[in-house]
């Protein structure tokens, strides 16, 4: 028996075939609904399109950070990173922590001031 498909059915079938092909990338595993992607070829883990990485050392050694996490070494995802500020998100158990860290402003050198006298 030969099936006759309408143009709409053919388009839908083509779309579904393309979606299945995209979903079956070798070495890429996706947990649907959770936003977790694991690429075993590169060793990268993404949560909600952000790569997981160890918490930066300057955050991990902070006294307040250790009060919350103790000696644990959690992983984080960088939400934003500017010259003087970093915003990370830590997923641990059922909790999501958002940590913002600022670097102190740079103080100008006295000779950089426009009214400084040359000695």
The first five atom37 places (N, CA, C, CB, O) and aatype in JSON, in Angstrom:
{
  "aatype": [20, 20, 20, 20, 20, 20, 20, 20, 20, 20, 20, 20, 20, 20, 20, 20, 20, 20, 20, 20, 20, 20, 20, 20, 20, 20, 20, 20, 20, 20, 20, 20, 20, 20, 20, 20, 20, 20, 20, 20, 20, 20, 20, 20, 20, 20, 20, 20, 20, 20, 20, 20, 20, 20, 20, 20, 20, 20, 20, 20, 20, 20, 20, 20, 20, 20, 20, 20, 20, 20, 20, 20, 20, 20, 20, 20, 20, 20, 20, 20, 20, 20, 20, 20, 20, 20, 20, 20, 20, 20, 20, 20, 20, 20, 20, 20, 20, 20, 20, 20, 20, 20, 20, 20, 20, 20, 20, 20, 20, 20, 20, 20, 20, 20, 20, 20, 20, 20, 20],
  "atom_mask": [
    [1, 1, 1, 1, 1],
    [1, 1, 1, 1, 1],
    [1, 1, 1, 1, 1],
    [1, 1, 1, 1, 1],
    [1, 1, 1, 1, 1],
    [1, 1, 1, 1, 1],
    [1, 1, 1, 1, 1],
    [1, 1, 1, 1, 1],
    [1, 1, 1, 1, 1],
    [1, 1, 1, 1, 1],
    [1, 1, 1, 1, 1],
    [1, 1, 1, 1, 1],
    [1, 1, 1, 1, 1],
    [1, 1, 1, 1, 1],
    [1, 1, 1, 1, 1],
    [1, 1, 1, 1, 1],
    [1, 1, 1, 1, 1],
    [1, 1, 1, 1, 1],
    [1, 1, 1, 1, 1],
    [1, 1, 1, 1, 1],
    [1, 1, 1, 1, 1],
    [1, 1, 1, 1, 1],
    [1, 1, 1, 1, 1],
    [1, 1, 1, 1, 1],
    [1, 1, 1, 1, 1],
    [1, 1, 1, 1, 1],
    [1, 1, 1, 1, 1],
    [1, 1, 1, 1, 1],
    [1, 1, 1, 1, 1],
    [1, 1, 1, 1, 1],
    [1, 1, 1, 1, 1],
    [1, 1, 1, 1, 1],
    [1, 1, 1, 1, 1],
    [1, 1, 1, 1, 1],
    [1, 1, 1, 1, 1],
    [1, 1, 1, 1, 1],
    [1, 1, 1, 1, 1],
    [1, 1, 1, 1, 1],
    [1, 1, 1, 1, 1],
    [1, 1, 1, 1, 1],
    [1, 1, 1, 1, 1],
    [1, 1, 1, 1, 1],
    [1, 1, 1, 1, 1],
    [1, 1, 1, 1, 1],
    [1, 1, 1, 1, 1],
    [1, 1, 1, 1, 1],
    [1, 1, 1, 1, 1],
    [1, 1, 1, 1, 1],
    [1, 1, 1, 1, 1],
    [1, 1, 1, 1, 1],
    [1, 1, 1, 1, 1],
    [1, 1, 1, 1, 1],
    [1, 1, 1, 1, 1],
    [1, 1, 1, 1, 1],
    [1, 1, 1, 1, 1],
    [1, 1, 1, 1, 1],
    [1, 1, 1, 1, 1],
    [1, 1, 1, 1, 1],
    [1, 1, 1, 1, 1],
    [1, 1, 1, 1, 1],
    [1, 1, 1, 1, 1],
    [1, 1, 1, 1, 1],
    [1, 1, 1, 1, 1],
    [1, 1, 1, 1, 1],
    [1, 1, 1, 1, 1],
    [1, 1, 1, 1, 1],
    [1, 1, 1, 1, 1],
    [1, 1, 1, 1, 1],
    [1, 1, 1, 1, 1],
    [1, 1, 1, 1, 1],
    [1, 1, 1, 1, 1],
    [1, 1, 1, 1, 1],
    [1, 1, 1, 1, 1],
    [1, 1, 1, 1, 1],
    [1, 1, 1, 1, 1],
    [1, 1, 1, 1, 1],
    [1, 1, 1, 1, 1],
    [1, 1, 1, 1, 1],
    [1, 1, 1, 1, 1],
    [1, 1, 1, 1, 1],
    [1, 1, 1, 1, 1],
    [1, 1, 1, 1, 1],
    [1, 1, 1, 1, 1],
    [1, 1, 1, 1, 1],
    [1, 1, 1, 1, 1],
    [1, 1, 1, 1, 1],
    [1, 1, 1, 1, 1],
    [1, 1, 1, 1, 1],
    [1, 1, 1, 1, 1],
    [1, 1, 1, 1, 1],
    [1, 1, 1, 1, 1],
    [1, 1, 1, 1, 1],
    [1, 1, 1, 1, 1],
    [1, 1, 1, 1, 1],
    [1, 1, 1, 1, 1],
    [1, 1, 1, 1, 1],
    [1, 1, 1, 1, 1],
    [1, 1, 1, 1, 1],
    [1, 1, 1, 1, 1],
    [1, 1, 1, 1, 1],
    [1, 1, 1, 1, 1],
    [1, 1, 1, 1, 1],
    [1, 1, 1, 1, 1],
    [1, 1, 1, 1, 1],
    [1, 1, 1, 1, 1],
    [1, 1, 1, 1, 1],
    [1, 1, 1, 1, 1],
    [1, 1, 1, 1, 1],
    [1, 1, 1, 1, 1],
    [1, 1, 1, 1, 1],
    [1, 1, 1, 1, 1],
    [1, 1, 1, 1, 1],
    [1, 1, 1, 1, 1],
    [1, 1, 1, 1, 1],
    [1, 1, 1, 1, 1],
    [1, 1, 1, 1, 1],
    [1, 1, 1, 1, 1],
    [1, 1, 1, 1, 1],
    [1, 1, 1, 1, 1]
  ],
  "atom_positions": [
    [[0.83, -1.17, 0.0], [0.0, 0.0, 0.0], [0.88, 1.23, 0.0], [-0.95, 0.0, 1.19], [1.87, 1.27, 0.73]],
    [[0.58, 2.21, -0.75], [1.3, 3.46, -0.84], [0.48, 4.52, -0.12], [1.59, 3.86, -2.32], [-0.7, 4.69, -0.4]],
    [[1.14, 5.23, 0.8], [0.44, 6.27, 1.55], [0.62, 7.6, 0.85], [0.96, 6.35, 3.01], [1.71, 7.93, 0.38]],
    [[-0.43, 8.33, 0.79], [-0.36, 9.69, 0.24], [-0.36, 10.68, 1.39], [-1.56, 9.98, -0.75], [-1.28, 10.69, 2.21]],
    [[0.67, 11.5, 1.45], [0.79, 12.48, 2.53], [0.52, 13.86, 1.97], [2.18, 12.42, 3.19], [0.9, 14.2, 0.85]],
    [[-0.14, 14.63, 2.78], [-0.38, 16.02, 2.38], [0.91, 16.82, 2.6], [-1.58, 16.64, 3.18], [1.78, 16.39, 3.36]],
    [[1.04, 17.98, 1.96], [2.23, 18.82, 2.19], [2.42, 19.15, 3.67], [2.12, 20.11, 1.39], [3.56, 19.22, 4.14]],
    [[1.33, 19.37, 4.41], [1.42, 19.67, 5.84], [2.01, 18.48, 6.61], [0.02, 20.05, 6.41], [2.84, 18.65, 7.49]],
    [[1.56, 17.26, 6.27], [2.07, 16.06, 6.93], [3.54, 15.83, 6.6], [1.24, 14.84, 6.53], [4.32, 15.44, 7.46]],
    [[3.91, 16.07, 5.35], [5.32, 15.93, 4.96], [6.2, 16.92, 5.71], [5.47, 16.14, 3.46], [7.29, 16.57, 6.16]],
    [[5.74, 18.14, 5.85], [6.5, 19.16, 6.57], [6.66, 18.77, 8.04], [5.81, 20.53, 6.46], [7.74, 18.92, 8.6]],
    [[5.59, 18.28, 8.65], [5.64, 17.85, 10.05], [6.61, 16.68, 10.22], [4.23, 17.46, 10.54], [7.38, 16.66, 11.17]],
    [[6.57, 15.72, 9.31], [7.47, 14.57, 9.38], [8.92, 14.99, 9.22], [7.1, 13.54, 8.31], [9.79, 14.48, 9.92]],
    [[9.19, 15.91, 8.31], [10.54, 16.42, 8.11], [11.04, 17.13, 9.37], [10.58, 17.38, 6.91], [12.18, 16.92, 9.79]],
    [[10.19, 17.95, 9.99], [10.55, 18.66, 11.22], [10.87, 17.67, 12.33], [9.41, 19.6, 11.65], [11.86, 17.85, 13.05]],
    [[10.06, 16.65, 12.49], [10.3, 15.64, 13.54], [11.59, 14.87, 13.29], [9.12, 14.67, 13.62], [12.33, 14.58, 14.23]],
    [[11.87, 14.55, 12.04], [13.11, 13.85, 11.7], [14.32, 14.73, 12.02], [13.12, 13.45, 10.22], [15.32, 14.24, 12.55]],
    [[14.24, 16.01, 11.7], [15.34, 16.92, 12.01], [15.54, 17.07, 13.5], [15.08, 18.29, 11.38], [16.68, 17.12, 13.97]],
    [[14.46, 17.13, 14.27], [14.57, 17.23, 15.73], [15.22, 15.99, 16.32], [13.19, 17.46, 16.37], [16.05, 16.09, 17.23]],
    [[14.84, 14.8, 15.81], [15.45, 13.56, 16.29], [16.94, 13.53, 15.96], [14.75, 12.34, 15.68], [17.74, 13.07, 16.77]],
    [[17.31, 14.01, 14.79], [18.73, 14.04, 14.4], [19.53, 14.97, 15.3], [18.87, 14.47, 12.94], [20.65, 14.64, 15.68]],
    [[18.97, 16.13, 15.64], [19.66, 17.08, 16.52], [19.8, 16.51, 17.92], [18.91, 18.43, 16.57], [20.82, 16.73, 18.58]],
    [[18.8, 15.79, 18.37], [18.8, 15.25, 19.73], [19.75, 14.07, 19.88], [17.39, 14.83, 20.13], [20.07, 13.69, 21.01]],
    [[20.21, 13.49, 18.8], [21.04, 12.29, 18.89], [22.49, 12.57, 18.52], [20.48, 11.2, 18.0], [23.08, 11.83, 17.73]],
    [[23.06, 13.64, 19.07], [24.47, 13.96, 18.84], [25.31, 13.01, 19.7], [24.78, 15.48, 19.19], [25.09, 12.92, 20.9]],
    [[26.26, 12.3, 19.09], [27.08, 11.36, 19.87], [27.85, 12.08, 20.99], [28.07, 10.62, 18.95], [28.49, 13.09, 20.75]],
    [[27.76, 11.53, 22.2], [28.49, 12.09, 23.33], [27.8, 13.23, 24.04], [29.81, 12.55, 22.87], [28.31, 13.73, 25.04]],
    [[26.65, 13.67, 23.54], [25.91, 14.75, 24.19], [24.65, 14.17, 24.82], [25.55, 15.89, 23.16], [23.82, 13.59, 24.13]],
    [[24.52, 14.33, 26.11], [23.38, 13.8, 26.83], [22.61, 14.95, 27.46], [23.81, 12.78, 27.91], [23.2, 15.85, 28.07]],
    [[21.31, 14.92, 27.29], [20.44, 15.99, 27.76], [19.38, 15.38, 28.67], [19.78, 16.76, 26.57], [18.71, 14.42, 28.3]],
    [[19.24, 15.96, 29.87], [18.18, 15.54, 30.76], [17.03, 16.52, 30.56], [18.65, 15.5, 32.25], [17.07, 17.65, 31.06]],
    [[16.03, 16.1, 29.85], [14.91, 16.97, 29.5], [14.23, 17.54, 30.75], [13.89, 16.21, 28.65], [14.06, 16.84, 31.74]],
    [[13.86, 18.79, 30.68], [13.14, 19.44, 31.77], [14.04, 19.98, 32.87], [12.18, 18.49, 32.36], [13.6, 20.82, 33.66]],
    [[15.28, 19.52, 32.96], [16.16, 19.99, 34.03], [17.15, 21.03, 33.54], [16.91, 18.82, 34.64], [17.73, 21.76, 34.35]],
    [[17.35, 21.11, 32.24], [18.32, 22.05, 31.7], [19.74, 21.58, 31.82], [18.18, 23.36, 32.38], [20.67, 22.38, 31.65]],
    [[19.97, 20.28, 32.1], [21.32, 19.75, 32.25], [21.76, 19.13, 30.93], [21.38, 18.7, 33.4], [21.07, 18.29, 30.36]],
    [[22.95, 19.56, 30.45], [23.57, 19.02, 29.24], [24.97, 18.54, 29.62], [23.62, 20.08, 28.08], [25.71, 19.26, 30.28]],
    [[25.32, 17.32, 29.22], [26.65, 16.78, 29.48], [27.28, 16.39, 28.16], [26.58, 15.56, 30.45], [26.71, 15.63, 27.39]],
    [[28.47, 16.93, 27.9], [29.22, 16.59, 26.7], [30.4, 15.74, 27.16], [29.7, 17.88, 25.92], [31.38, 16.26, 27.7]],
    [[30.32, 14.41, 26.93], [31.39, 13.54, 27.4], [32.64, 13.65, 26.53], [30.91, 12.09, 27.42], [33.72, 13.24, 26.97]],
    [[32.54, 14.2, 25.33], [33.71, 14.37, 24.47], [34.6, 15.49, 24.97], [33.28, 14.65, 23.03], [35.83, 15.39, 24.88]],
    [[34.0, 16.57, 25.51], [34.79, 17.7, 25.99], [34.86, 17.76, 27.52], [34.21, 18.99, 25.46], [35.64, 18.54, 28.07]],
    [[34.04, 16.94, 28.2], [34.03, 16.95, 29.66], [33.29, 18.14, 30.24], [35.42, 16.92, 30.18], [33.51, 18.48, 31.41]],
    [[32.44, 18.78, 29.47], [31.72, 19.96, 29.94], [30.32, 19.59, 30.42], [31.63, 21.02, 28.82], [29.65, 18.72, 29.84]],
    [[29.9, 20.26, 31.48], [28.55, 20.09, 32.02], [27.91, 21.47, 32.05], [28.56, 19.43, 33.45], [28.49, 22.42, 32.57]],
    [[26.73, 21.57, 31.48], [26.0, 22.84, 31.43], [24.69, 22.69, 32.19], [25.74, 23.29, 29.97], [24.01, 21.67, 32.08]],
    [[24.35, 23.71, 32.96], [23.06, 23.78, 33.62], [22.41, 25.08, 33.18], [23.2, 23.71, 35.2], [22.96, 26.16, 33.39]],
    [[21.26, 24.97, 32.57], [20.54, 26.13, 32.02], [21.45, 26.97, 31.12], [19.99, 26.99, 33.15], [21.47, 28.2, 31.22]],
    [[22.18, 26.31, 30.24], [23.05, 26.92, 29.23], [24.27, 27.63, 29.8], [22.26, 27.91, 28.43], [24.9, 28.44, 29.12]],
    [[24.63, 27.32, 31.07], [25.83, 27.9, 31.67], [26.75, 26.77, 32.12], [25.48, 28.83, 32.87], [26.31, 25.82, 32.77]],
    [[28.03, 26.87, 31.77], [28.97, 25.81, 32.09], [29.29, 25.78, 33.58], [30.25, 25.98, 31.28], [29.53, 26.82, 34.2]],
    [[29.29, 24.57, 34.16], [29.67, 24.4, 35.56], [31.18, 24.41, 35.68], [29.08, 23.1, 36.14], [31.89, 23.89, 34.81]],
    [[31.67, 24.99, 36.75], [33.1, 25.07, 37.02], [33.29, 25.13, 38.53], [33.74, 26.32, 36.33], [32.35, 25.45, 39.26]],
    [[34.49, 24.81, 39.02], [34.73, 24.95, 40.47], [34.57, 26.41, 40.89], [36.16, 24.43, 40.84], [34.83, 27.32, 40.11]],
    [[34.14, 26.61, 42.11], [33.99, 27.96, 42.65], [35.37, 28.62, 42.64], [33.38, 27.95, 44.1], [36.33, 28.01, 43.09]],
    [[35.48, 29.87, 42.15], [36.78, 30.56, 42.14], [37.39, 30.62, 43.54], [36.61, 31.99, 41.58], [36.67, 30.77, 44.54]],
    [[38.71, 30.51, 43.61], [39.42, 30.44, 44.89], [39.16, 31.65, 45.78], [40.88, 30.31, 44.65], [39.03, 31.49, 46.99]],
    [[39.08, 32.85, 45.2], [38.86, 34.03, 46.05], [37.49, 33.97, 46.72], [38.98, 35.32, 45.22], [37.33, 34.49, 47.82]],
    [[36.51, 33.34, 46.09], [35.21, 33.15, 46.74], [35.28, 32.02, 47.76], [34.13, 32.85, 45.69], [34.78, 32.16, 48.87]],
    [[35.9, 30.91, 47.38], [35.94, 29.72, 48.23], [36.7, 29.97, 49.54], [36.58, 28.57, 47.48], [36.4, 29.33, 50.55]],
    [[37.66, 30.86, 49.54], [38.45, 31.13, 50.75], [37.85, 32.24, 51.61], [39.87, 31.5, 50.38], [38.37, 32.53, 52.68]],
    [[36.77, 32.86, 51.16], [36.13, 33.92, 51.93], [35.5, 33.34, 53.2], [35.07, 34.65, 51.07], [34.91, 32.26, 53.17]],
    [[35.62, 34.07, 54.3], [35.12, 33.61, 55.6], [33.61, 33.35, 55.56], [35.43, 34.64, 56.68], [33.15, 32.33, 56.08]],
    [[32.85, 34.24, 54.95], [31.39, 34.07, 54.9], [31.02, 32.87, 54.03], [30.72, 35.34, 54.35], [30.06, 32.16, 54.34]],
    [[31.75, 32.65, 52.95], [31.51, 31.5, 52.08], [31.73, 30.2, 52.86], [32.44, 31.55, 50.83], [30.94, 29.27, 52.77]],
    [[32.82, 30.16, 53.64], [33.11, 28.95, 54.44], [32.09, 28.75, 55.54], [34.51, 29.05, 55.05], [31.81, 27.61, 55.92]],
    [[31.5, 29.85, 56.06], [30.44, 29.7, 57.06], [29.24, 28.94, 56.49], [29.98, 31.08, 57.57], [28.61, 28.15, 57.2]],
    [[28.94, 29.16, 55.23], [27.79, 28.51, 54.59], [28.14, 27.11, 54.08], [27.27, 29.37, 53.44], [27.39, 26.17, 54.31]],
    [[29.28, 26.98, 53.39], [29.61, 25.72, 52.71], [30.64, 24.87, 53.43], [30.09, 26.02, 51.35], [30.89, 23.74, 53.01]],
    [[31.25, 25.39, 54.48], [32.27, 24.62, 55.19], [33.46, 24.35, 54.28], [31.7, 23.3, 55.71], [33.89, 25.22, 53.54]],
    [[33.99, 23.13, 54.36], [35.16, 22.76, 53.56], [34.76, 22.19, 52.2], [36.01, 21.74, 54.31], [35.62, 21.75, 51.43]],
    [[33.46, 22.18, 51.88], [33.0, 21.63, 50.61], [33.55, 22.43, 49.44], [31.46, 21.6, 50.55], [33.86, 23.62, 49.58]],
    [[33.66, 21.79, 48.31], [34.12, 22.44, 47.08], [33.01, 22.36, 46.04], [35.43, 21.8, 46.55], [33.1, 21.55, 45.11]],
    [[31.98, 23.17, 46.18], [30.86, 23.07, 45.23], [31.23, 23.62, 43.86], [29.65, 23.8, 45.77], [32.24, 24.31, 43.69]],
    [[30.4, 23.29, 42.9], [30.55, 23.83, 41.55], [29.59, 24.97, 41.37], [30.32, 22.73, 40.48], [28.58, 25.08, 42.07]],
    [[29.9, 25.84, 40.41], [29.07, 27.01, 40.17], [28.95, 27.28, 38.68], [29.64, 28.23, 40.9], [29.67, 26.69, 37.87]],
    [[28.05, 28.16, 38.36], [27.91, 28.67, 36.99], [28.05, 30.18, 37.07], [26.53, 28.25, 36.33], [27.46, 30.82, 37.95]],
    [[28.83, 30.76, 36.18], [29.02, 32.2, 36.18], [27.81, 32.85, 35.51], [30.34, 32.6, 35.45], [27.5, 32.54, 34.36]],
    [[27.14, 33.74, 36.23], [25.99, 34.46, 35.7], [26.47, 35.71, 34.97], [25.0, 34.83, 36.84], [26.01, 36.0, 33.87]],
    [[27.39, 36.44, 35.6], [27.93, 37.66, 34.99], [29.34, 37.88, 35.54], [27.01, 38.9, 35.26], [29.64, 37.54, 36.68]],
    [[30.18, 38.46, 34.71], [31.53, 38.77, 35.15], [31.97, 40.07, 34.49], [32.51, 37.61, 34.8], [32.07, 40.16, 33.26]],
    [[32.22, 41.07, 35.32], [32.73, 42.34, 34.85], [34.11, 42.56, 35.43], [31.77, 43.5, 35.22], [34.64, 41.7, 36.13]],
    [[34.7, 43.69, 35.14], [36.06, 43.97, 35.59], [36.19, 43.92, 37.11], [36.51, 45.33, 35.09], [37.17, 43.37, 37.62]],
    [[35.24, 44.47, 37.85], [35.35, 44.55, 39.3], [34.28, 43.74, 40.04], [35.25, 45.99, 39.73], [34.18, 43.83, 41.27]],
    [[33.48, 42.93, 39.31], [32.4, 42.2, 39.96], [32.2, 40.85, 39.28], [31.09, 43.01, 39.94], [32.31, 40.74, 38.06]],
    [[31.91, 39.83, 40.09], [31.58, 38.51, 39.57], [30.33, 38.0, 40.28], [32.78, 37.51, 39.75], [30.21, 38.11, 41.5]],
    [[29.4, 37.46, 39.5], [28.15, 36.94, 40.04], [28.09, 35.47, 39.66], [26.9, 37.73, 39.5], [28.06, 35.13, 38.47]],
    [[28.06, 34.58, 40.66], [28.0, 33.14, 40.4], [26.76, 32.55, 41.04], [29.26, 32.43, 40.92], [26.18, 33.12, 41.97]],
    [[26.36, 31.4, 40.53], [25.2, 30.69, 41.06], [25.67, 29.29, 41.45], [24.02, 30.63, 40.02], [26.3, 28.59, 40.65]],
    [[25.36, 28.9, 42.67], [25.76, 27.58, 43.17], [24.5, 26.77, 43.43], [26.62, 27.71, 44.47], [23.61, 27.19, 44.16]],
    [[24.44, 25.6, 42.82], [23.33, 24.68, 43.05], [23.84, 23.58, 43.97], [22.78, 24.08, 41.7], [24.78, 22.85, 43.64]],
    [[23.2, 23.47, 45.13], [23.64, 22.47, 46.1], [22.41, 21.89, 46.77], [24.61, 23.07, 47.15], [21.7, 22.58, 47.5]],
    [[22.18, 20.62, 46.51], [20.97, 19.99, 47.04], [19.74, 20.65, 46.45], [20.94, 20.06, 48.58], [19.66, 20.84, 45.24]],
    [[18.8, 21.0, 47.31], [17.57, 21.64, 46.85], [17.69, 23.16, 46.83], [16.41, 21.22, 47.73], [16.71, 23.85, 46.56]],
    [[18.88, 23.68, 47.13], [19.05, 25.12, 47.25], [19.86, 25.71, 46.09], [19.71, 25.46, 48.56], [20.72, 25.05, 45.51]],
    [[19.56, 26.95, 45.79], [20.28, 27.7, 44.77], [20.81, 28.97, 45.44], [19.36, 28.03, 43.53], [20.03, 29.79, 45.93]],
    [[22.12, 29.12, 45.46], [22.74, 30.28, 46.09], [23.27, 31.2, 45.0], [23.89, 29.85, 47.06], [23.87, 30.73, 44.03]],
    [[23.06, 32.49, 45.15], [23.61, 33.48, 44.23], [24.62, 34.29, 45.02], [22.49, 34.4, 43.6], [24.29, 34.92, 46.03]],
    [[25.84, 34.28, 44.54], [26.95, 34.93, 45.24], [27.5, 36.04, 44.35], [28.06, 33.91, 45.62], [27.81, 35.81, 43.18]],
    [[27.61, 37.24, 44.92], [28.21, 38.36, 44.2], [29.47, 38.78, 44.95], [27.21, 39.56, 44.06], [29.47, 38.92, 46.17]],
    [[30.54, 38.96, 44.19], [31.81, 39.38, 44.79], [32.32, 40.6, 44.05], [32.86, 38.23, 44.74], [32.32, 40.65, 42.82]],
    [[32.75, 41.58, 44.82], [33.28, 42.82, 44.25], [34.74, 42.93, 44.64], [32.48, 44.06, 44.73], [35.13, 42.52, 45.73]],
    [[35.54, 43.49, 43.76], [36.93, 43.83, 44.07], [36.92, 45.29, 44.5], [37.9, 43.57, 42.83], [36.13, 46.08, 43.98]],
    [[37.8, 45.67, 45.43], [37.83, 47.07, 45.85], [38.23, 47.96, 44.68], [38.8, 47.26, 47.05], [38.96, 47.53, 43.79]],
    [[37.77, 49.21, 44.69], [38.15, 50.12, 43.6], [39.65, 50.39, 43.64], [37.37, 51.45, 43.69], [40.27, 50.43, 44.7]],
    [[40.2, 50.57, 42.47], [41.62, 50.9, 42.39], [41.82, 52.36, 42.77], [42.18, 50.63, 40.97], [41.13, 53.24, 42.26]],
    [[42.75, 52.6, 43.66], [43.07, 53.98, 44.06], [44.12, 54.52, 43.12], [43.56, 54.04, 45.55], [45.11, 53.85, 42.83]],
    [[43.92, 55.73, 42.64], [44.91, 56.3, 41.71], [46.23, 56.57, 42.43], [44.38, 57.6, 41.07], [46.26, 56.9, 43.62]],
    [[47.28, 56.42, 41.71], [48.61, 56.72, 42.24], [48.7, 58.24, 42.37], [49.76, 56.15, 41.33], [48.2, 58.95, 41.5]],
    [[49.33, 58.78, 43.45], [49.39, 60.25, 43.64], [49.96, 61.0, 42.44], [50.22, 60.57, 44.85], [49.56, 62.14, 42.19]],
    [[50.87, 60.4, 41.71], [51.46, 61.11, 40.57], [50.54, 61.1, 39.35], [52.79, 60.49, 40.2], [50.82, 61.79, 38.37]],
    [[49.45, 60.34, 39.4], [48.49, 60.32, 38.29], [47.52, 61.49, 38.34], [47.73, 59.02, 38.3], [46.79, 61.73, 37.37]],
    [[47.49, 62.21, 39.44], [46.55, 63.32, 39.58], [46.99, 64.47, 38.68], [46.46, 63.79, 41.07], [48.18, 64.77, 38.61]],
    [[46.05, 65.12, 37.97], [46.43, 66.18, 37.02], [47.14, 67.36, 37.68], [45.21, 66.68, 36.29], [47.88, 68.07, 37.0]],
    [[46.93, 67.6, 38.98], [47.57, 68.75, 39.63], [48.84, 68.36, 40.38], [46.6, 69.42, 40.6], [49.4, 69.17, 41.12]],
    [[49.31, 67.11, 40.18], [50.53, 66.66, 40.88], [51.74, 67.4, 40.33], [50.72, 65.12, 40.74], [51.85, 67.65, 39.13]],
    [[52.66, 67.73, 41.25], [53.89, 68.42, 40.84], [54.96, 67.38, 40.54], [54.37, 69.42, 41.94], [55.08, 66.37, 41.23]],
    [[55.72, 67.64, 39.53], [56.87, 66.78, 39.22], [58.03, 67.19, 40.12], [57.28, 66.87, 37.7], [58.32, 68.37, 40.24]],
    [[58.67, 66.24, 40.75], [59.8, 66.55, 41.64], [61.1, 66.47, 40.92], [59.82, 65.61, 42.83], [62.15, 66.69, 41.52]]
  ]
}
